[in-house]
């Protein structure tokens, strides 16, 4: 018998409340949400903290972003391309395996890093599959969610056709040299925006925006006349 919210543990009650804030569950029956909350796990991350490193995600759990934003890089197995995007509150990843009853694919090259302070809820796919199978109304809500995802899905990026942003980040990663004394990576002399635009076949405005974005996210910091890469791993992940 499915537990009601009143029968849930304190932790599950909190997860239950957070799930109700997601658009997917806005019209879901209370007992259905409570059933999901029982088997779910809530995780909190600080800005810049790794949620999943490459090879850690095995496809056996669905990921629900309930607060903040995380940056994700992962392969599109159907098109042989790489997708880079930001998952904000309301985004779900990995639940398709539970809904269409596919066997999880095993470890994939998924990298997820918290862009801001973030909160996610994970649910084992086998448990979610069982819950959905017993509740047609929940199946309908998931199908509607996936239909919206397909409609809004970004165009996959072919590995040999990187975006201007990726070209610039890749060039910066190439210019960076490790400082053995300081223990960090540094670009001794930061190219002028015009130079970097010419080297990457982009434009000065895009270069300026990319560099400013890296500094804003804490990946790099100014060190005139150069640039210190504060988080080389995150920088490299941006071009994978």
C-alpha positions in Angstrom: 0.0 0.0 0.0 1.3 3.4 -0.9 2.2 5.7 2.0 0.5 9.0 2.4 2.4 12.2 3.2 1.5 11.8 6.8 3.2 8.4 6.9 6.4 9.6 5.4 9.6 10.1 7.4 10.8 13.6 8.1 13.3 13.5 5.2 10.7 12.1 2.8 8.2 14.8 3.8 10.8 17.4 2.9 11.5 15.7 -0.5 7.7 15.4 -1.0 7.3 19.1 -0.6 10.2 19.9 -3.0 8.8 17.5 -5.7 5.5 19.3 -5.6 7.3 22.5 -6.6 8.3 20.9 -9.9 6.1 21.5 -13.0 6.0 17.8 -13.7 4.3 17.0 -10.4 2.0 20.1 -10.3 -1.1 18.0 -11.3 0.1 14.6 -9.9 -2.0 12.8 -7.2 -0.6 13.2 -3.7 -0.1 9.5 -3.2 1.9 9.3 -6.4 4.3 12.1 -5.2 4.5 10.5 -1.8 5.5 7.2 -3.4 8.3 8.9 -5.3 9.5 10.8 -2.2 9.8 7.5 -0.3 12.5 6.2 -2.6 14.2 9.5 -3.5 17.4 11.2 -2.2 17.9 14.9 -1.8 21.4 16.4 -2.4 22.8 19.9 -2.0 25.8 21.3 -3.8 27.9 24.5 -3.5 28.7 26.6 -6.5 31.5 24.8 -8.6 31.0 21.5 -6.8 31.0 18.4 -9.0 27.7 16.5 -9.0 28.9 13.8 -11.4 32.4 13.3 -12.8 32.9 11.5 -16.1 32.1 7.8 -15.6 30.2 8.2 -12.3 26.7 8.3 -13.8 25.5 4.8 -14.8 21.9 5.7 -15.9 20.3 3.9 -13.0 18.8 7.0 -11.4 16.7 10.0 -12.6 17.9 13.4 -11.7 15.4 16.2 -10.8 16.9 19.7 -10.5 14.7 21.5 -7.9 16.7 24.6 -7.2 19.7 26.5 -8.7 21.4 25.5 -11.9 24.0 22.9 -13.0 26.1 22.7 -16.1 26.0 19.4 -17.9 28.0 17.9 -20.8 26.9 14.6 -22.2 26.7 12.6 -25.5 23.6 12.2 -27.6 23.7 8.5 -28.3 21.0 8.7 -31.0 22.9 11.4 -33.1 26.5 10.8 -32.1 26.9 14.4 -31.0 27.8 16.2 -27.8 25.3 18.4 -25.9 26.4 21.2 -23.6 23.7 22.9 -21.6 22.6 24.3 -18.3 20.0 22.5 -16.3 17.9 24.9 -14.2 15.1 24.2 -11.7 12.5 21.9 -13.1 14.8 20.0 -15.4 14.8 16.2 -15.4 17.5 13.9 -16.7 17.6 10.1 -17.0 13.9 9.5 -16.4 13.3 8.3 -19.9 14.9 4.9 -19.1 12.3 4.4 -16.4 9.3 5.4 -18.5 10.1 3.4 -21.6 11.5 0.4 -19.6 15.0 0.5 -21.1 17.9 -1.1 -19.4 20.3 1.6 -18.2 23.2 2.0 -20.7 25.9 1.8 -18.1 28.5 4.5 -17.3 28.3 7.4 -19.8 30.5 10.5 -20.4 28.2 12.7 -18.3 29.8 15.6 -16.4 27.6 17.7 -14.1 28.9 20.7 -12.1 26.9 23.0 -9.9 26.9 26.5 -11.6 25.2 28.0 -8.5 24.2 26.6 -5.1 22.0 23.8 -6.3 19.6 21.2 -5.0 18.8 18.0 -6.8 16.6 15.0 -6.1 17.6 11.6 -7.4 15.2 8.6 -7.8 16.3 5.0 -8.8 15.0 4.3 -12.2 13.8 0.8 -11.3 11.7 2.2 -8.4 10.4 5.0 -10.5 9.4 2.6 -13.3 7.4 0.5 -10.8 5.6 3.6 -9.4 4.8 4.9 -12.9 3.5 1.5 -14.1 0.9 1.5 -11.3 -0.3 5.0 -12.0 -1.6 5.9 -15.5 -2.0 9.6 -14.5 1.7 9.8 -13.7 2.6 8.1 -17.0 0.6 10.8 -18.8 2.4 13.6 -17.0 5.8 12.1 -17.8 4.9 11.7 -21.5 3.7 15.3 -21.7 7.0 16.4 -20.1 9.1 14.5 -22.7 7.0 15.9 -25.5 7.8 19.4 -24.3 11.5 18.5 -24.0 11.6 17.4 -27.6 9.9 20.6 -28.7 12.4 22.7 -26.8 15.4 20.5 -27.4 18.6 22.4 -28.5 20.4 21.4 -31.7 23.1 18.9 -30.9 26.7 20.2 -31.4 28.8 18.1 -33.8 32.3 17.5 -32.3 33.9 18.9 -35.5 31.7 22.0 -35.5 32.3 23.7 -32.1 30.5 26.9 -31.2 32.5 30.2 -31.1 32.4 30.0 -27.3 33.9 26.5 -27.3 36.6 27.6 -29.7 37.6 30.4 -27.4 37.6 28.3 -24.3 39.6 25.6 -26.1 42.2 28.2 -27.1 42.5 29.5 -23.6 43.0 26.0 -22.2 45.8 25.5 -24.8 47.5 28.7 -23.8 47.4 27.9 -20.0 50.6 26.7 -18.4 51.0 25.0 -15.0 52.8 27.1 -12.4 54.6 24.5 -10.2 55.3 27.0 -7.4 51.8 28.4 -7.2 50.1 25.1 -8.0 47.7 26.7 -10.5 47.4 27.2 -14.2 48.2 30.6 -15.8 48.2 32.4 -19.1 51.3 34.6 -18.7 50.2 37.1 -21.3 46.5 37.2 -22.1 46.0 37.9 -25.9 44.1 41.0 -26.7 40.5 40.4 -27.7 41.2 41.2 -31.3 44.1 38.6 -31.3 42.0 35.9 -29.7 39.1 36.6 -32.1 41.5 36.2 -35.0 43.0 32.9 -33.7 39.5 31.4 -33.1 37.7 32.8 -36.2 35.2 34.6 -33.9 34.6 38.2 -33.0 35.8 40.6 -30.2 32.4 40.8 -28.5 32.1 37.1 -28.2 35.7 36.9 -26.8 34.9 39.6 -24.2 31.7 37.8 -23.2 33.3 34.4 -22.8 36.2 35.8 -20.7 33.9 37.8 -18.5 31.7 34.7 -18.1 34.6 32.6 -17.0 35.6 35.2 -14.4 32.0 35.5 -13.2 31.7 31.7 -12.7 35.0 31.6 -10.8 36.8 29.5 -13.5 39.3 32.3 -14.1 40.6 35.5 -12.5 42.5 38.5 -13.8 46.3 38.6 -13.2 47.5 41.5 -15.4 48.9 41.1 -18.0 47.7 37.5 -17.9 44.9 35.3 -16.6 44.9 32.7 -13.8 42.7 29.6 -14.4 41.2 29.0 -11.0 39.5 25.7 -12.1 41.3 24.0 -14.9 39.1 20.9 -14.7 36.0 22.9 -15.2 37.5 24.8 -18.1 38.5 21.5 -19.8 35.0 20.1 -19.2 33.5 23.0 -21.1 35.0 21.9 -24.4 34.5 18.1 -24.1 
